Amino acid sequence: MPFIPHTEDDVRDMLSTIGVSELSALFDEIPASLRSGELNRVPAQVGEMDIARVMRGRAARDTQPVCFLGAGAYDHHIPAAVWEITTRGEYYSAYTPYQAEASQGTLQLIYEYQSMICGLTAMDVSNASLYDGASALAEAVLMAVRANRRARSRRILVPRSVHPAYRRVAQTIVANQGIELVEVDYDRSDGHVKPETLAKWDGEPIAAVVVQQPNFFGVFEPVDELADWAHRQGALVIGVVNPVSLAIVTPPGEWGEKGADIACGDGQPLGIPLSSGGPYFGFMACREGVVRQMPGRIVGRTVDLEGREGYTLTLQPREQHIRRSKATSNICTNQGLMVTAATIHMALLGAEGLERVALASHANARRLIERLEAVDGVATAFSGNTFHEAVIRLESPAALVVERLAKKGILGGYDLSNDYPELGSALLVCATEKRTDEEIEAFGGALGGAVRTAKRA
């Protein structure tokens, strides 16, 4: 294998130096029962033409189902130019910009990305991305506890209408740091948090309140009332937002009288393909007053002694740069390429293009819900207004319905039974700008058949 530089003599010399007779001895702590053994079904060698034929055959087995599944990852149209540009060598191979003098292109792109995220969220500052939306929320919780010293609290109010995976990830990351995530229930009829529900915490020390807009059910939260209540209690507001929705709904920086303090979410809707679950990237923005507690890097624009414009890492609160005890680190390095694609995507679409995507998605979702409501045994679960997702209740087991739809080439939604058993048999369905009237009609017909057959099962 030409990409392995060590010859057999090199390997023997290294093993001799460390006093080991063979390579397998380096892995003797692995029980025999866990070892794969011989790879008898792998041929010794196959020509390039032959292996290409095999791989094309394997790829042809994959189907292209029509996607009505959302739940945090969305099937949006991605202009062909986005990844044609992103995978050019100067973008594809660019890495962490430690040396500003050698990384001006990368730094400028990140600066443009930050500017666009600030524009979308109406916040003062953005960092250079995080791992994904779930870890971005966890980082926002840690950031809020550090930043809100007046509250002297490590309690965060988190509604159950926040994405369940985000809540689980946040719990995993912050629980061992003495931070308590307190559940806030949602209204069963409207599908969002009632502001009066928070009254039980009046006067109690709270570091922050998390608000997802739209929430996991696709329903709009009363963000102005929730944000104002949090600020009256001396708590910070963490907004979890869908970046596409921000083209047409009030951004977190304008919630209530003061706006949210921190905004975060997943950037997948901005030109990142679904790709079997990733990689995606998380974004985070905040108001200037808490920027010193923001994790990751911030790129700034400046001029040199001769007045020439340049870019530099303005804030670097990672353990590589400062004392570990003072660092606000995060997992973000491998998200640079995703941010590149998102920046190109936003630049190509512009404000008007993003607005069209959001409006088309909303219109398609309305048509979808109207069609599904006409199916016997199907009803919408909540009366609250939605963006491009909604919850439907079924008279048949949701898992069986999803299975039957999949056999017809339709990804029919996210089964809520495990995360929200109180809803009974319920599906979270979604429509983006890609869904056509024909696809929506086909989904309605297929759902009717799936509900009937699942009911008899």
C-alpha positions as CSV (number, residue, x, y, z in Angstrom):
1,M,0.0,0.0,0.0
2,P,2.0,3.0,-1.2
3,F,0.5,5.5,1.3
4,I,2.1,3.6,4.2
5,P,5.7,4.8,4.4
6,H,7.1,2.1,6.6
7,T,8.9,-0.8,5.0
8,E,9.0,-4.3,6.6
9,D,12.5,-3.5,7.7
10,D,11.3,-0.3,9.4
11,V,8.6,-2.2,11.2
12,R,11.0,-4.9,12.4
13,D,13.4,-2.2,13.7
14,M,10.6,-0.3,15.6
15,L,9.3,-3.5,17.1
16,S,12.8,-4.5,18.2
17,T,13.4,-1.1,19.8
18,I,10.4,-1.4,22.0
19,G,11.0,-5.1,22.7
20,V,8.0,-6.6,20.9
21,S,8.1,-9.6,18.6
22,E,5.1,-8.8,16.3
23,L,2.5,-6.1,15.7
24,S,-0.3,-8.2,17.2
25,A,1.3,-8.0,20.6
26,L,0.6,-4.3,20.7
27,F,-3.1,-5.2,20.9
28,D,-3.0,-8.1,23.3
29,E,-5.3,-6.3,25.7
30,I,-8.2,-6.7,23.3
31,P,-10.1,-9.9,24.2
32,A,-10.1,-12.5,21.4
33,S,-13.9,-12.5,21.4
34,L,-13.9,-8.9,20.2
35,R,-11.5,-9.3,17.4
36,S,-12.8,-9.6,13.8
37,G,-10.6,-12.4,12.8
38,E,-9.6,-13.0,9.2
39,L,-11.4,-10.9,6.5
40,N,-12.0,-13.9,4.3
41,R,-14.6,-12.2,2.1
42,V,-12.3,-9.4,1.1
43,P,-10.4,-10.2,-2.1
44,A,-6.7,-9.8,-2.2
45,Q,-6.9,-7.2,-4.9
46,V,-9.4,-5.8,-7.4
47,G,-8.8,-3.6,-10.4
48,E,-10.1,0.0,-10.3
49,M,-12.6,-0.7,-13.1
50,D,-14.0,-3.7,-11.2
51,I,-14.3,-2.0,-7.8
52,A,-16.0,1.0,-9.5
53,R,-18.5,-1.4,-11.0
54,V,-19.2,-2.9,-7.5
55,M,-19.5,0.4,-5.8
56,R,-22.0,1.7,-8.5
57,G,-24.0,-1.4,-8.0
58,R,-24.1,-0.9,-4.2
59,A,-25.0,2.8,-4.6
60,A,-27.9,1.9,-7.0
61,R,-29.5,-0.1,-4.1
62,D,-30.2,3.2,-2.3
63,T,-33.6,4.7,-3.0
64,Q,-34.5,8.4,-3.2
65,P,-37.5,8.6,-1.0
66,V,-39.6,11.8,-0.9
67,C,-38.8,13.5,2.4
68,F,-41.5,14.8,4.8
69,L,-39.1,14.3,7.7
70,G,-37.7,17.2,9.6
71,A,-37.1,17.2,13.3
72,G,-33.9,19.3,13.1
73,A,-32.5,18.3,9.7
74,Y,-34.2,19.6,6.6
75,D,-34.3,18.6,2.9
76,H,-33.8,22.1,1.4
77,H,-32.6,22.7,-2.2
78,I,-28.9,23.4,-2.4
79,P,-27.8,25.3,-5.6
80,A,-25.2,23.3,-7.5
81,A,-22.7,26.2,-7.3
82,V,-22.5,25.9,-3.5
83,W,-20.5,22.7,-3.3
84,E,-18.8,23.2,-6.7
85,I,-17.1,26.2,-5.1
86,T,-16.8,24.7,-1.6
87,T,-14.8,21.8,-2.9
88,R,-12.3,23.9,-4.8
89,G,-8.8,23.2,-3.5
90,E,-8.3,26.6,-1.8
91,Y,-11.5,26.0,0.2
92,Y,-11.4,22.3,0.6
93,S,-8.0,22.1,2.1
94,A,-8.0,25.3,4.2
95,Y,-7.6,24.6,7.9
96,T,-7.6,26.4,11.2
97,P,-6.3,29.9,10.6
98,Y,-3.6,30.1,13.3
99,Q,-1.3,32.2,11.1
100,A,-3.2,35.2,10.0
101,E,-0.5,36.2,7.5
102,A,-1.0,32.9,5.7
103,S,-4.7,32.5,6.2
104,Q,-6.3,35.8,4.9
105,G,-8.7,34.0,2.6
106,T,-10.0,31.7,5.4
107,L,-10.2,34.6,7.9
108,Q,-12.2,36.7,5.4
109,L,-14.6,33.9,4.7
110,I,-15.2,33.4,8.5
111,Y,-15.6,37.1,8.9
112,E,-18.3,37.2,6.2
113,Y,-20.0,34.2,7.8
114,Q,-20.1,35.9,11.2
115,S,-21.5,39.0,9.6
116,M,-24.3,37.1,7.9
117,I,-25.2,35.2,11.2
118,C,-25.3,38.5,13.0
119,G,-27.6,39.9,10.3
120,L,-29.9,36.8,10.5
121,T,-30.1,36.8,14.3
122,A,-30.0,40.6,15.0
123,M,-27.2,39.9,17.5
124,D,-23.9,41.9,18.0
125,V,-21.3,39.1,17.6
126,S,-21.0,35.6,16.2
127,N,-18.3,33.0,16.7
128,A,-16.7,30.9,13.9
129,S,-19.1,27.9,14.4
130,L,-19.5,24.9,16.7
131,Y,-20.0,21.2,16.3
132,D,-23.7,21.1,15.8
133,G,-27.0,22.6,17.1
134,A,-27.2,20.3,20.1
135,S,-23.7,21.0,21.4
136,A,-24.2,24.7,20.6
137,L,-27.1,24.7,23.1
138,A,-24.9,23.0,25.7
139,E,-22.2,25.6,25.1
140,A,-24.8,28.4,25.4
141,V,-25.9,27.0,28.8
142,L,-22.3,27.0,30.0
143,M,-21.8,30.5,28.6
144,A,-24.9,31.8,30.4
145,V,-23.8,30.4,33.7
146,R,-20.4,32.1,33.4
147,A,-21.8,35.3,32.1
148,N,-24.7,35.8,34.6
149,R,-22.8,36.3,37.8
150,R,-25.5,38.5,39.3
151,A,-27.9,35.6,39.5
152,R,-25.5,33.4,41.3
153,S,-27.4,30.5,40.0
154,R,-26.7,27.3,38.1
155,R,-30.3,26.6,37.2
156,I,-31.5,26.8,33.6
157,L,-35.2,26.6,32.6
158,V,-35.6,24.4,29.6
159,P,-39.0,23.8,28.0
160,R,-40.0,20.3,27.0
161,S,-40.8,21.8,23.6
162,V,-37.1,22.2,23.0
163,H,-35.6,19.5,20.7
164,P,-35.3,16.4,22.8
165,A,-31.9,15.5,21.4
166,Y,-30.6,19.0,22.2
167,R,-31.9,18.6,25.8
168,R,-30.2,15.2,26.1
169,V,-26.9,16.5,24.8
170,A,-27.0,19.6,27.0
171,Q,-27.8,17.4,30.0
172,T,-24.8,15.1,29.2
173,I,-22.4,18.0,28.9
174,V,-23.4,20.2,31.8
175,A,-24.8,17.8,34.4
176,N,-21.4,16.9,35.9
177,Q,-20.6,20.6,36.2
178,G,-23.2,21.3,38.8
179,I,-25.7,22.8,36.4
180,E,-29.4,21.9,36.8
181,L,-31.6,21.9,33.7
182,V,-35.2,22.4,35.0
183,E,-38.0,21.2,32.8
184,V,-40.8,23.5,31.8
185,D,-44.0,21.9,30.5
186,Y,-45.8,23.0,27.3
187,D,-49.5,23.6,26.8
188,R,-51.2,20.4,25.4
189,S,-53.7,22.4,23.2
190,D,-51.4,25.1,21.7
191,G,-48.1,23.2,21.7
192,H,-46.1,26.0,23.3
193,V,-45.1,27.3,26.7
194,K,-47.7,29.5,28.4
195,P,-46.0,32.5,30.0
196,E,-48.0,32.0,33.1
197,T,-46.4,28.6,33.6
198,L,-43.2,30.4,34.6
199,A,-44.9,32.1,37.6
200,K,-43.9,29.3,39.9
201,W,-40.3,30.5,39.5
202,D,-41.0,34.2,40.2
203,G,-38.3,35.6,42.5
204,E,-36.1,32.5,42.4
205,P,-32.5,32.6,41.2
206,I,-32.2,31.5,37.6
207,A,-29.2,31.8,35.3
208,A,-31.0,31.6,32.0
209,V,-34.2,30.5,30.2
210,V,-34.0,28.6,26.9
211,V,-36.6,29.3,24.2
212,Q,-36.7,27.5,20.9
213,Q,-38.4,29.4,18.0
214,P,-40.1,27.7,16.3
215,N,-40.1,24.9,18.9
216,F,-39.6,21.2,18.2
217,F,-43.3,20.8,17.3
218,G,-42.9,23.5,14.7
219,V,-45.1,25.8,16.8
220,F,-44.2,29.5,17.5
221,E,-43.5,30.3,21.1
222,P,-44.6,33.6,22.7
223,V,-41.0,34.8,22.7
224,D,-41.6,38.4,23.6
225,E,-43.4,37.5,26.8
226,L,-41.0,34.7,27.7
227,A,-37.9,36.9,27.1
228,D,-39.3,39.8,29.2
229,W,-40.2,37.5,32.1
230,A,-36.7,36.1,32.1
231,H,-35.1,39.5,32.1
232,R,-37.3,40.7,35.0
233,Q,-36.0,37.7,37.0
234,G,-32.4,38.7,36.2
235,A,-32.0,35.6,33.9
236,L,-30.4,35.6,30.5
237,V,-32.3,34.4,27.4
238,I,-30.9,31.7,25.2
239,G,-32.7,31.5,21.8
240,V,-32.5,28.3,19.8
241,V,-33.5,29.2,16.2
242,N,-33.9,27.8,12.7
243,P,-31.7,30.1,10.5
244,V,-34.1,29.8,7.5
245,S,-37.1,30.9,9.5
246,L,-35.2,34.1,10.5
247,A,-35.7,35.4,7.0
248,I,-39.4,36.0,7.9
249,V,-39.9,35.9,11.7
250,T,-38.6,38.2,14.4
251,P,-34.9,37.4,15.1
252,P,-33.8,36.6,18.7
253,G,-32.0,39.9,19.0
254,E,-35.4,41.6,18.9
255,W,-37.4,39.4,21.3
256,G,-39.2,41.5,23.9
257,E,-37.8,44.8,25.2
258,K,-34.1,43.7,25.3
259,G,-33.8,40.8,22.9
260,A,-32.2,37.5,23.6
261,D,-28.7,37.4,25.1
262,I,-27.4,34.3,23.3
263,A,-28.7,32.7,20.1
264,C,-27.7,29.3,18.7
265,G,-28.9,26.6,16.5
266,D,-27.9,24.2,13.7
267,G,-26.7,25.6,10.4
268,Q,-27.7,22.5,8.4
269,P,-30.5,24.3,6.5
270,L,-28.0,26.7,5.0
271,G,-26.6,24.6,2.2
272,I,-25.5,21.4,4.1
273,P,-26.8,18.1,2.7
274,L,-28.5,15.6,5.0
275,S,-25.7,13.1,4.4
276,S,-26.9,10.3,6.7
277,G,-26.8,12.7,9.7
278,G,-23.8,14.9,9.2
279,P,-21.5,16.5,9.4
280,Y,-23.4,19.7,10.1
281,F,-22.4,22.7,12.1
282,G,-23.7,24.8,15.0
283,F,-23.9,28.6,15.1
284,M,-23.8,30.9,18.0
285,A,-24.3,34.7,18.4
286,C,-24.6,36.9,21.4
287,R,-24.9,40.5,22.5
288,E,-21.7,42.4,23.0
289,G,-22.1,42.5,26.8
290,V,-21.4,38.8,27.2
291,V,-18.9,38.2,24.3
292,R,-16.0,37.6,26.7
293,Q,-17.7,34.3,27.7
294,M,-18.4,33.1,24.1
295,P,-16.6,29.8,23.2
296,G,-14.6,29.4,20.0
297,R,-13.0,32.0,17.9
298,I,-14.0,35.4,16.6
299,V,-12.5,36.9,13.4
300,G,-12.2,40.7,13.2
301,R,-11.4,43.1,10.3
302,T,-8.7,45.7,10.7
303,V,-6.1,47.7,8.8
304,D,-2.3,47.5,9.0
305,L,0.2,50.4,9.4
306,E,-0.1,51.2,5.7
307,G,-4.0,51.3,5.9
308,R,-4.5,48.0,4.0
309,E,-7.5,46.0,5.1
310,G,-6.8,42.6,6.8
311,Y,-8.3,40.0,9.0
312,T,-7.2,38.5,12.3
313,L,-8.3,36.3,15.1
314,T,-9.7,38.9,17.5
315,L,-10.9,36.6,20.3
316,Q,-9.3,33.2,21.0
317,P,-10.6,31.9,24.3
318,R,-9.4,28.3,23.7
319,E,-7.0,26.3,25.8
320,Q,-4.4,26.4,23.0
321,H,-4.1,30.2,23.5
322,I,-4.8,30.9,27.2
323,R,-4.8,29.1,30.6
324,R,-7.0,26.0,30.6
325,S,-8.8,27.2,33.7
326,K,-9.8,30.4,31.8
327,A,-10.6,28.8,28.5
328,T,-14.1,28.6,27.0
329,S,-13.4,25.8,24.5
330,N,-15.6,23.8,22.2
331,I,-15.5,21.2,19.4
332,C,-15.5,23.2,16.2
333,T,-12.4,22.6,14.1
334,N,-13.9,20.2,11.6
335,Q,-16.9,22.5,10.9
336,G,-14.8,25.0,8.9
337,L,-15.8,23.4,5.6
338,M,-19.5,23.4,6.5
339,V,-19.3,27.1,7.4
340,T,-17.6,27.7,4.0
341,A,-20.6,26.0,2.2
342,A,-23.1,28.0,4.4
343,T,-21.4,31.3,3.6
344,I,-21.5,30.6,-0.1
345,H,-25.1,29.4,0.1
346,M,-26.2,32.6,1.9
347,A,-24.2,34.8,-0.5
348,L,-25.8,33.1,-3.5
349,L,-29.4,33.3,-2.2
350,G,-29.1,36.7,-0.5
351,A,-31.8,38.1,1.8
352,E,-34.5,37.9,-0.8
353,G,-33.6,34.3,-1.7
354,L,-33.7,33.2,1.9
355,E,-37.0,34.9,2.3
356,R,-38.4,33.1,-0.7
357,V,-37.2,29.7,0.7
358,A,-38.9,30.4,4.0
359,L,-42.1,31.6,2.5
360,A,-42.3,28.6,0.1
361,S,-41.6,26.2,2.9
362,H,-44.3,27.8,5.1
363,A,-46.8,27.7,2.2
364,N,-46.0,24.0,1.4
365,A,-46.4,23.1,5.0
366,R,-49.9,24.7,5.1
367,R,-50.9,22.7,2.0
368,L,-49.5,19.6,3.5
369,I,-51.4,19.9,6.8
370,E,-54.7,20.7,4.9
371,R,-54.2,17.5,2.8
372,L,-53.3,15.3,5.8
373,E,-56.3,16.6,7.9
374,A,-58.6,15.3,5.1
375,V,-57.4,11.7,5.8
376,D,-59.6,9.6,8.0
377,G,-57.9,8.9,11.3
378,V,-55.6,11.9,11.1
379,A,-55.9,15.2,13.0
380,T,-53.5,18.0,13.9
381,A,-52.3,17.9,17.5
382,F,-51.9,21.6,18.3
383,S,-53.7,24.8,17.5
384,G,-50.7,27.1,17.7
385,N,-49.3,28.7,14.5
386,T,-46.4,26.9,12.8
387,F,-43.5,27.5,10.4
388,H,-42.9,24.4,8.2
389,E,-43.5,21.5,10.6
390,A,-46.5,20.3,12.5
391,V,-47.6,17.4,14.7
392,I,-50.4,15.1,13.5
393,R,-52.2,12.5,15.6
394,L,-53.0,9.1,14.2
395,E,-55.6,6.4,15.1
396,S,-52.9,3.8,14.2
397,P,-49.5,3.2,15.8
398,A,-47.1,5.8,14.4
399,A,-44.2,3.3,14.0
400,L,-46.2,1.0,11.8
401,V,-47.5,3.9,9.7
402,V,-43.9,5.2,9.2
403,E,-42.8,1.7,8.2
404,R,-45.6,1.3,5.6
405,L,-44.9,4.8,4.1
406,A,-41.2,3.9,3.8
407,K,-42.1,0.9,1.7
408,K,-43.8,3.3,-0.7
409,G,-40.8,5.6,-1.0
410,I,-41.9,8.2,1.5
411,L,-40.2,9.4,4.6
412,G,-43.4,10.1,6.4
413,G,-42.3,12.0,9.5
414,Y,-40.7,11.6,13.0
415,D,-42.4,9.2,15.5
416,L,-42.9,11.2,18.7
417,S,-44.0,8.2,20.8
418,N,-40.7,7.8,22.7
419,D,-40.0,11.4,23.4
420,Y,-43.6,12.6,24.0
421,P,-45.6,9.5,25.1
422,E,-48.4,11.8,26.4
423,L,-49.2,12.7,22.7
424,G,-50.2,9.1,22.0
425,S,-49.6,8.0,18.4
426,A,-48.2,11.2,16.8
427,L,-45.9,12.2,13.9
428,L,-43.9,15.3,13.3
429,V,-44.2,16.1,9.6
430,C,-42.3,18.7,7.6
431,A,-42.4,20.4,4.2
432,T,-39.7,22.5,2.7
433,E,-39.6,24.5,-0.6
434,K,-38.7,21.3,-2.5
435,R,-42.0,19.5,-1.9
436,T,-44.4,19.7,-4.9
437,D,-48.2,19.6,-5.0
438,E,-48.0,16.1,-6.6
439,E,-45.7,14.8,-3.8
440,I,-48.1,16.3,-1.1
441,E,-51.1,14.6,-2.8
442,A,-49.2,11.3,-3.0
443,F,-48.3,11.5,0.7
444,G,-51.9,12.1,1.6
445,G,-53.1,9.1,-0.3
446,A,-50.3,6.9,1.0
447,L,-50.9,8.0,4.6
448,G,-54.6,7.1,4.3
449,G,-53.7,3.6,3.2
450,A,-50.9,3.2,5.8
451,V,-53.3,4.3,8.6
452,R,-55.9,1.8,7.5
453,T,-53.5,-1.2,7.2
454,A,-51.7,-0.3,10.4
455,K,-55.0,-0.1,12.2
456,R,-55.8,-3.7,11.2
457,A,-52.4,-5.0,12.2
